[in-house]
Each structure stands twice: as C-alpha cells, then as structure tokens.
Amino acid sequence: MRSMFYILSALTVIGLAFWAYRQNYQTQAAIAEVRQLHRDIGLAHERLGILRAEWAYLNRPDRLRDLTELNFDRLGLLPLMPEAFGRVDRINYPIPALSPITDPIEVSSQQGAEFP
C-alpha cells in the first residue's frame, strides 16, 4: 500500500511539473504577445502624430489661400464675405403634407346626446 502511495505521489508530482511547465510557456507567450501589442500601439500613436502634423501643415491658411487663388477660375470659388451667409429665421421650410383621412369619425352636434 505504501509503494502504491509513493507511485501515485510521484505521478502526481510529474503531472504537476508538466502542467507548470506548460503554464510557464503559455505565460511567456502571452507576455511576448502583449509586448508586441504595446509596440504596435506605440507605432500607431507615432504614425497618428505624424499624420496630424501633416494635416496641420497641409491646412495652413496661407497655403489654402494660394491654392484657391491658383484654382479660382477652374473651381468657381467665391471669397468668403459676411453677406454670403443667411440667417436662420429667413429660411423657408417646406410645409409638411397632411396625410389623407382614411377613417372619418362622425361628430354629433347635439348637446347632451347619449351614446349607445
């Protein structure tokens, strides 16, 4: 009985060692994946910063003004003037169409009439 206990204990220790070995490698793989994701996120933030800087550079008012002057005839652009903008209270909104009455209700004009 004692030898059976020793054999079961040894098999349990070997099984636990194998499980711990696998868990260690799975943990190391997960840590490596997280590090790679952090690197990818850092590179994406860096690219985003570069794209924002390029967007700001391309949208400089002096550059856009020069482009509009160069392409004025082709695009038919007009300079922005305060008179070009309207007021909200001067907008004519369309009147919504009324839906047709499909099931009319008769109304009695007699006062005090009882309902059946």
Buried (B, 14 or more C-beta within 10 A) or exposed (E): EEEEEEEEEEEEEEEEEEEEEEEEEEEEEEEEEEEEEEEEEEEEEEEEEEEEEEEEEEEEEEEEEEEBEEEEEEEEEEEEEEEEEEEEEEEEEEEEEEEEEEEEEEEEEEEEEEEE
